Amino acid sequence: RYGIYAPTNNYNLRAILVDDQAAIDELEEINLRFVRRIYNLFYRPWIVFGLLRRLTPAMQEKDKVKIEAGLDRKGVFSHAPAMVFVVGHKWIAHSEASAHYALYNMILYAQAQGVGSTISGGGKLALGSNKAAHEVLGLEKGESILAILLLGYPAVRFRNKVNGKAMPAVWAGGP
């Protein structure tokens, strides 16, 4: 409900909620196959990984270790009891940004209720062009996955006030 209050350029976005464990497991398996493929192409061959590290300084050995740790275990999606997919036609200007604004509103409401959530950028990459994922979600012709929210980490409680380091603030025109 709260996603609709976000500013948008795409007035035909819709949310698909998935809480069926079998569907989440199927999406998880599609995601794992994608991650394994990326690993085997770019991270596993030492010569390719070495070349990419030289061309892309941001790519580090720790990235390879993280991917290797997740190759054989599920958990990216299956730890979340529910997922929210914001879908729509990506050819409409700023559709992806509009989808993320909608997710942001959902995240704020979830946090106010004490429910943890996280955006899945990698999941969008893995599932975005996968026909099997589109079938699981029941996407209509021409629709794209624009944003994904993993929802429901009930053990995490958020406070309305952030403790710790504060952002510096000054009044304009004042001392």
Disulfide bonds with the S-S distance in Angstrom:
none
